[in-house]
Amino acid sequence: MLRRFKEKKPALYKDYPQLLEDDSIDAVISATPDHWHFKTMVDAVEAGKHVYVEKPLANSIQECNIMVDTVERTGKNCTGRPMATQCSPL
């Protein structure tokens, strides 16, 4: 089984919209600078991809509301690591 993965080279993309056009990709991870999380998540969900977003999810409540609306409208999944998991208990 590992041999099969060694023989297949990963696809390279010049930019993420090109990646989002690839129908063989079901899900993406938004591991970008914070200010890009909103745009990359919305673009990916609109392209029919499920998304994992690193924290912070967005930079404003307005961005979060748009993200929730987009997920509800498209039926795609979006998840991320909550801030609470990064905090140490007192």
Buried (B, 14 or more C-beta within 10 A) or exposed (E): EEEEEEEEEEEEEEEBEEBBEEEEBEEBEBEBEEEEBBBBBBBBBEBEBBBBBBBBBBEEEEBBEBBEEBBEEBEBEBEBEEEEEEEEEE
